[in-house]
Amino acid sequence: MTTHGMTSGQIFRSLLTCTLFYAQSATRYIGLITSSLQLFTFKQQEEEDSSTLAMSAPNPLPKYIYKILPSPPQDPLPKEFPLSQLDANDGFVHLSTATQVPNTADLFFTDATQLWLIKLELAKLADPVKWESGFPHLYGNFGAADVQGLEKFERKEGRKWSEVMKTSTWLE
């Protein structure tokens, strides 16, 4: 039997080819939908995580937060503090609470044998401080008028900053 000059075998192969084509298209379409759904879910989770991180401020808030410096600040302190390369690149000033300072120093200032800490009163900072990943980030800058204290810490080779700072009464 023929239809439009095609044998039943040719019709069958044509239908099979069309069916396979539509099945592959449907599979790709389902794959795209699945990928889009996964991306949407990831983005939604990312937004939830960032809002959680932004809200991860300690309760109660500390009175002071600190800027760690690997070299002495300018004397006298400037009206506007110069941003480190890291702070400029990230768009905020990296700060720490008193309890975070020793571990932050151990992690990021392992080669330094001297550190200077600038004490800032959280409530008196004019620019917004956001708590992200539990750390205070100042979205703006500070200057001499914001500084409540400056302290130099020294450590001997082989000692950790956390050992040096654990007895400090200056960190509060």
C-alpha positions in Angstrom: 0.0 0.0 0.0 1.3 3.5 -0.8 0.2 6.9 0.3 1.4 9.9 -1.7 3.9 7.7 -3.4 5.3 6.3 0.0 5.3 2.7 1.0 4.0 1.8 4.5 7.7 1.2 5.5 8.6 4.7 4.5 5.6 6.1 6.3 6.5 4.2 9.4 10.2 5.4 9.2 9.0 9.0 8.7 6.6 8.7 11.7 9.3 7.2 13.8 11.8 9.9 12.8 9.2 12.6 13.7 8.4 10.9 17.0 12.1 10.7 17.8 12.6 14.3 16.8 9.8 15.5 19.0 10.9 13.2 21.9 14.4 14.7 21.7 13.0 18.2 21.5 10.7 17.5 24.5 13.7 16.1 26.4 15.7 19.2 25.6 12.8 21.4 26.6 12.4 19.5 29.9 16.1 19.9 30.4 15.9 23.6 29.9 12.9 23.8 32.3 14.8 21.8 34.8 17.9 23.9 34.5 15.9 27.1 34.7 14.1 25.8 37.8 17.5 24.8 39.4 18.9 28.3 38.6 15.8 29.9 40.0 16.0 27.8 43.2 19.7 28.6 43.5 19.1 32.4 43.1 16.2 32.2 45.6 18.4 30.4 48.1 21.2 32.9 47.5 18.8 35.8 48.2 17.6 34.1 51.4 21.2 33.4 52.5 22.3 37.0 51.8 19.3 38.4 53.8 20.1 36.0 56.6 23.8 37.0 56.5 22.9 40.6 56.4 20.9 40.1 59.5 23.5 38.1 61.4 24.5 40.9 63.6 25.2 39.9 67.2 22.6 40.7 69.8 23.2 42.9 71.7 25.4 44.9 69.3 28.9 45.6 70.5 29.8 49.1 71.5 33.1 49.0 69.6 34.3 47.6 66.3 37.9 47.5 65.1 40.0 48.0 62.0 43.1 45.9 61.9 46.2 47.6 60.2 49.4 45.8 59.4 51.3 49.1 59.4 51.1 52.2 61.6 48.4 54.7 60.6 49.3 58.3 59.6 50.1 60.6 62.5 48.0 62.6 63.0 45.1 60.5 61.9 43.6 61.9 58.7 40.1 63.3 58.4 39.2 60.5 56.0 41.1 57.2 56.5 42.8 55.9 53.3 41.2 52.6 52.1 43.2 49.5 51.8 43.3 47.8 48.4 41.0 45.0 49.7 38.5 47.5 51.1 38.5 49.6 47.9 38.1 46.4 45.8 35.2 45.1 48.0 33.4 48.4 48.3 33.4 48.4 52.1 35.7 48.7 55.1 36.4 45.3 56.7 36.0 45.5 60.4 35.8 43.0 63.3 34.3 42.8 66.8 36.6 42.5 69.8 36.0 38.7 69.9 36.7 38.4 66.1 39.9 40.4 66.1 42.3 37.7 67.4 41.1 35.0 64.9 41.0 37.5 62.0 44.6 38.5 62.9 45.6 34.8 63.0 44.0 34.1 59.6 45.0 37.2 57.6 48.0 38.7 59.3 50.2 35.6 60.0 53.4 37.2 58.7 53.0 40.4 60.6 54.8 40.8 63.9 53.1 44.1 64.7 49.5 45.2 64.2 47.6 48.4 65.0 44.0 48.3 65.9 41.7 51.3 65.5 38.7 51.3 67.9 35.5 52.7 66.4 32.3 53.3 68.3 29.6 51.6 66.3 26.7 53.9 67.3 28.7 57.0 66.3 29.6 56.0 62.7 27.9 58.2 60.1 28.0 55.6 57.3 26.0 52.4 57.4 27.4 49.2 58.9 26.0 46.0 57.5 26.6 42.7 59.2 27.5 40.1 56.5 28.7 36.6 57.4 28.7 37.8 61.0 31.3 40.6 60.4 30.7 44.3 60.4 31.3 46.0 57.0 31.3 49.8 56.9 29.8 51.0 53.6 31.6 54.3 53.6 34.6 55.5 55.5 35.8 56.8 58.8 38.3 59.4 59.9 40.1 60.8 62.9 36.8 62.1 64.5 35.5 58.5 64.6 38.5 56.9 66.3 38.0 56.1 69.9 41.4 54.6 70.4 44.5 53.2 68.7 46.6 50.3 70.1 49.7 48.6 68.9 50.1 44.9 69.4 53.4 42.9 69.0 54.1 39.2 68.9 57.2 37.1 68.8 57.8 34.7 66.0 56.0 31.4 66.5 53.2 32.9 68.6 49.7 33.4 67.4 47.9 36.7 67.6 45.1 35.1 69.6 47.7 34.2 72.3 48.9 37.8 72.4 45.5 39.4 72.4 43.6 37.1 74.7 44.6 39.0 77.8 44.1 42.5 76.4 41.6 44.6 78.3 41.8 47.2 75.5 39.6 45.0 73.3 36.0 45.4 74.6 
